């Protein structure tokens, strides 16, 4: 009887352990199946290079609007500053005018940078489908200049909208791409016209004189630099004299009628010294600013 009882106890114990093992195994299977079902129903995360289309379009539109606003604001401030400089020149305070004109030059260059960035943002908005195309691994060649310029110049501007675009493009094309563009280790990355306008350097004396001369002409203010220009023009006229007689016909072309268009008048004088045209060519981008001074009164 004792032997039978012991066998029965062992059998019952083994059965209970088997039942517990089966229940544990079944519960694990149930949890595993639930996890699989949960993973299947969860939305898949977007790949690292994918960006939110709505965010990109909104950021571009906001950047364009802010760029236009800042340009108008800076232009209005510069107009007031030019009038103040004309007042200083009228008072004979040329030293003070030369210092203050640097702010105008710097703001004009900054406005030019904003104009470029506005055009780039409009281009990116028009071709936003190319940016959103996930099949393109790198920067599209048609958008390379625009994207690189925005990424590089964002830290040099005061617009948080450009900083947001910079973050979007770095997330799209990778951190290494952003680092290469920001550092600009290779001069091929960012256009030279953008790099030049992002640099913070004092303007040259020649550029300062050019600005003051144009402001003095526009507001009819006295400036010593204008006298130097008149002396240079007189010297050029003397150099144009010819030793051979011309029958009294040379004086007809010495002066251009005031109402005549300079583009329609043939150039009968010798070219100016090489140093002046070379220096002026460096500031061709500012000619429009000089012309605008005439209508700034």
C-alpha atoms as one frame of an Amber mdcrd trajectory, in Angstrom:
protein
   0.000   0.000   0.000   2.826   2.401   0.854   4.537   1.663  -2.447   1.340
   2.260  -4.396   0.692   5.472  -2.499   4.178   6.783  -3.186   3.872   6.030
  -6.908   0.534   7.797  -6.993   1.983  10.904  -5.304   4.860  11.012  -7.770
   2.471  10.657 -10.678   0.199  13.447  -9.413   3.146  15.753  -8.868   4.468
  15.130 -12.366   1.039  15.794 -13.833   0.751  19.090 -11.994   4.195  20.187
 -13.249   3.282  19.199 -16.786   0.072  21.188 -16.577   1.941  24.267 -15.340
   4.496  23.938 -18.117   1.748  23.687 -20.715  -0.053  26.717 -19.335   3.175
  28.757 -19.295   4.006  27.732 -22.859   0.506  28.596 -24.055   0.637  32.000
 -22.390   3.985  32.715 -24.040   2.583  31.737 -27.421  -0.402  33.987 -26.874
   1.772  36.964 -25.940   4.041  36.333 -28.926   1.108  36.260 -31.305  -0.258
  39.456 -29.784   3.092  41.186 -30.236   3.243  40.105 -33.872  -0.269  41.381
 -34.452   0.617  44.689 -32.727   3.744  45.121 -34.824   1.791  44.479 -37.990
  -0.829  47.064 -37.117   1.729  49.747 -36.100   2.477  52.298 -38.874   5.922
  51.964 -40.334   8.313  54.820 -39.600   9.494  56.942 -42.476  13.071  56.441
 -43.613  15.662  58.932 -42.405  15.860  60.731 -45.764  12.105  61.340 -46.036
  10.777  64.760 -45.046   7.355  66.169 -44.347   6.039  67.760 -47.577   3.735
  70.149 -45.742   6.505  71.359 -43.467   8.868  71.963 -46.384   6.325  73.917
 -48.437   5.246  75.987 -45.457   8.846  76.762 -44.508   9.671  77.896 -48.045
   6.623  80.169 -48.240   7.352  81.699 -44.841  11.001  82.238 -45.786  10.043
  84.028 -49.011   7.620  86.292 -47.167  10.140  87.116 -44.439  12.920  87.780
 -46.961  10.764  90.322 -48.785   9.831  92.013 -45.518  13.451  92.330 -44.358
  14.524  93.722 -47.737  11.873  96.442 -47.626  12.746  97.255 -44.027  16.486
  97.513 -44.701  15.922  99.602 -47.828  13.772 102.094 -45.928  16.371 102.391
 -43.170  19.180 102.878 -45.699  17.203 105.624 -47.398  17.019 107.540 -44.127
  20.705 106.953 -43.448  21.657 108.317 -46.868  19.797 111.510 -46.099  21.635
 111.788 -42.787  24.955 111.299 -44.564  24.076 114.050 -47.026  23.416 116.317
 -44.052  26.809 115.447 -42.572  28.513 116.209 -45.873  26.717 119.552 -46.039
  28.051 120.322 -42.563  31.587 119.394 -43.628  31.778 116.334 -41.355  33.366
 114.012 -43.900  35.214 111.907 -41.321  31.977 111.042 -39.575  30.289 110.361
 -42.913  33.035 107.915 -43.943  32.492 105.926 -40.765  28.712 105.863 -40.993
  28.634 104.987 -44.671  30.115 101.593 -43.818  26.797 100.616 -42.245  24.995
 101.498 -45.457  27.459  99.489 -47.528  27.133  96.500 -45.226  23.333  96.665
 -45.290  23.305  96.970 -49.081  25.431  93.846 -49.390  23.157  92.066 -46.923
  20.085  93.068 -48.947  21.738  91.637 -52.052  22.253  88.366 -50.172  18.573
  88.321 -49.229  17.604  88.932 -52.851  19.591  85.890 -53.941  18.078  83.771
 -51.170  14.575  84.868 -52.123  15.139  83.722 -55.702  16.573  80.426 -54.476
  13.593  79.797 -52.191  11.165  80.541 -55.018  13.038  78.070 -57.211  12.931
  75.399 -54.503   9.207  75.958 -53.999   8.564  75.613 -57.730  10.562  72.355
 -57.855   9.578  70.961 -54.473   8.513  67.677 -56.081  12.147  66.978 -56.981
  13.214  67.461 -53.364  10.453  65.167 -52.094  11.334  62.396 -54.547  12.681
  59.567 -52.362  14.226  57.817 -55.367  16.887  60.530 -55.642  19.834  59.735
 -53.415  21.610  63.090 -53.548  21.061  66.725 -54.380  19.593  67.259 -57.820
  22.010  69.212 -60.063  19.300  71.722 -60.977  18.795  72.570 -57.286  22.371
  72.252 -56.065  23.214  75.955 -56.092  19.969  76.914 -54.353  20.158  74.276
 -51.607  23.850  74.837 -50.893  23.340  78.591 -50.707  20.448  78.286 -48.257
  22.317  75.834 -46.019  25.507  77.924 -46.008  23.984  81.373 -45.556  21.381
  80.460 -42.911  23.802  81.013 -39.970  24.844  84.368 -41.484  21.287  85.714
 -41.607  18.851  86.785 -38.926  15.967  84.682 -40.241  14.859  81.652 -38.258
  12.911  80.490 -41.324  16.190  79.887 -43.153  17.522  77.996 -40.141  14.469
  75.744 -40.331  15.107  75.072 -44.020  18.730  74.321 -43.215  17.674  71.684
 -40.678  15.271  70.123 -43.182  17.926  69.814 -45.883  20.525  68.418 -43.478
  17.999  65.808 -42.307  17.258  65.011 -45.944  20.804  64.694 -47.282  22.724
  63.732 -44.143  24.945  65.286 -41.497  28.103  64.886 -43.598  26.481  66.892
 -46.368  25.613  69.681 -43.947  29.098  69.726 -42.460  30.758  69.941 -45.885
  28.534  72.813 -46.960  28.822  74.827 -43.740  32.602  74.472 -43.551  32.907
  74.946 -47.323  36.227  73.127 -47.335  36.021  72.791 -51.086  35.364  76.016
 -52.975  33.137  74.115 -55.398  30.381  73.718 -52.803  28.952  77.209 -52.326
  28.831  79.861 -55.079  31.439  82.584 -54.669  28.826  85.348 -54.863  27.120
  83.933 -51.761  30.356  83.386 -49.838  31.504  86.930 -50.611  28.273  88.449
 -49.308  28.349  86.361 -46.139  31.819  87.537 -45.165  32.095  90.304 -42.595
  34.937  92.548 -43.745  35.344  96.329 -43.684  34.759  97.964 -47.077  37.694
  99.351 -48.993  38.433 103.069 -49.125  37.598 103.119 -52.818  34.136 101.706
 -52.194  33.559 104.217 -49.393  34.517 107.084 -51.712  32.243 105.752 -54.451
  29.288 105.647 -52.094  29.925 109.129 -50.728  30.371 110.546 -54.227  27.057
 109.096 -55.374  25.276 110.312 -52.238  26.772 113.779 -52.682  25.644 113.887
 -56.314  22.143 112.622 -55.495  21.541 115.138 -52.708  23.724 117.924 -54.156
  25.954 117.936 -51.103  29.599 119.071 -51.116  32.273 116.384 -50.899  36.020
 116.618 -51.467  35.998 113.377 -53.443  33.981 115.059 -56.177  36.789 117.592
 -56.733  39.273 114.757 -57.174  37.019 113.225 -59.812  36.851 116.550 -61.659
  40.665 116.815 -61.637  40.978 113.293 -63.025  38.495 114.077 -65.784  40.396
 117.254 -66.709  43.664 115.313 -66.877  42.030 112.782 -69.162  40.839 115.583
 -71.426  44.392 116.993 -71.606  45.793 113.572 -72.486  43.327 113.349 -75.343
  44.873 116.375 -77.098  46.382 115.557 -80.492  49.517 117.286 -81.826  48.269
 117.137 -85.414  45.859 119.871 -86.553  42.232 118.840 -86.897  40.837 121.845
 -88.684  38.945 123.080 -85.662  36.607 120.070 -85.682  37.788 118.363 -82.492
  35.894 120.635 -80.084  32.558 119.310 -81.362  32.876 115.956 -79.561  34.534
 117.073 -76.352  31.269 117.404 -74.435  28.126 115.327 -74.528  24.794 117.195
 -74.640  23.004 116.983 -71.321  19.830 115.591 -72.863  21.623 112.950 -74.877
  21.624 109.332 -73.844  25.200 108.218 -73.026  24.525 104.886 -74.706  23.780
 106.638 -78.029  26.925 108.793 -78.001  30.026 107.254 -79.594  33.095 107.033
 -77.385  35.760 109.267 -78.931  37.980 109.510 -75.869  40.797 107.247 -74.879
  40.180 104.651 -72.234  40.771 105.671 -68.626  43.673 104.225 -66.657  43.410
 100.479 -66.159  43.257 100.686 -62.387  39.942 102.538 -62.255  37.897 100.217
 -64.546  39.306  97.187 -62.771  38.249  98.536 -59.415  34.828  99.486 -60.695
  34.289  96.037 -62.170  34.593  94.610 -58.678  31.543  96.593 -57.658  29.317
  96.030 -60.693  26.777  94.421 -58.441  26.333  97.755 -56.644  25.698  99.871
 -59.733  21.986  99.434 -59.330  22.303 100.779 -55.805  24.098 103.863 -57.072
  21.436 104.472 -59.705  18.748 104.153 -57.064  20.343 106.944 -55.061  19.266
 109.453 -57.699  15.621 108.706 -56.945  16.075 108.472 -53.192  15.364 112.088
 -52.426
